[in-house]
């Protein structure tokens, strides 16, 4: 027998035996553990949080289940093509297929577990929202709402099926036997505890809460990003899987939104309202007053570009009164009026020169940038002159014409990392050569290759979590070992 531990059980409590050990008690982990229990597998969930209502991104979620901002129950082919289009070649076709096929089953499965859904707005992607929904006003308020109810419901269901949730258990080391994962060692208050099993499901939420890893892969100034999620994903699962030979993929992308820079200190300005509707209608400029990103790619794309700046708090979104009154009012918790009402900084001026002075930007550079942009979106500029280009298939590019003009200092809010452990369509962790590592699976935000890439493809965190959880549990149950 070989193991990643030099002396497997020295200075440890006696190993506990399960069919599957799940690392992380968010939606991915609890769906996987429950599905495994339904299939007569003995499951334990190791959750690093010690509180009864331990924090994780699922606890904060607004609860919208969608695929690429399309209704999750649309026909499989429509969703498959949308995923592939969004990914721009980054997402493997077999993974796109399984997400498109199984997304609707996640909704039905959750309904069978006792969860209720509602339509939150007329928007297509708001058709399936967990009830009771997240709050419809600024700030963070999760108790008794979508994600909190989901986690409490799924934990109770797991216990009723004979499963177990162990709080205060942080996974530290995978136990390997002949190339197969056969358990994990967890750090607990009483010391290190080994949990042996047929398989380990890593569902610990990625690495958005690990500043060292965020600096390595995402932004040179992680302290200048706003932690828009719970910040509990420390990258433990990714570290363990890589040590066991798993490939990592798409590490430089994250899901998040553009926020007022004052969200760094004002809790009423995150996770909502965000600025995406203003960003996709107006322009985003750097500290020199120049555009640096294609705003038409969407708020998640722009948030990634802002995070990559030398100073991620140096950008402004620029717009005029018409944009403020129209695009600014889009969304359930709109930027207009909530940003200013909750204390966010907004610079206003009747002229661009005066606006540049208030915002600390070069008046000449800002004026040239807006003039060139206006000519481009009005169709007067020669194609290819505007750099970076302005994609217009998803969002209208609105000219910035008439004062008062606005400059809103912004930052990037990071919710979860998109990169992680590369998986196949069964959610198995794979090596760089594509071969699966027996007994090792990655779910939800711990799994890489499902979102991100050059186009910063956003498939949907809850859908991704639910599908990978079901696939992992069912593959393990069917596996003959």
Secondary structure by P-SEA (a helix, b strand, c coil): cccccccccccccccccccbbbccccaaaaaaaaaaaaaccbbbbbbccccccccccccccccccccccccccccaaaaaaaaaaaacccccaaaaaaaaacaaaaaaaaaaabbbbbbccccccccccccccccccccccccccaaaaaaaaaaaaaaaacbbbbccbbbcbbbbccccccbbbbbccccbbbbbccbbbbccccccccaaaaaaccccccccccccccccccaaaaaaaaaabbbbccccbbbbbbcccccccccccccccccaaaaaabbbbcccccccccccccaaaaaaaaaaccccccbbbbbcccccccccccccccccccccccbbbbbbcccaaaaaaaacccaaaaaaaaaaaaaaaaccccccccccccccccccccccccccbbbbbbbbbbcccccccccccccccccccccccccbbbccccccccccccccccccaaaaaaaaaaaaaaaaaaccc
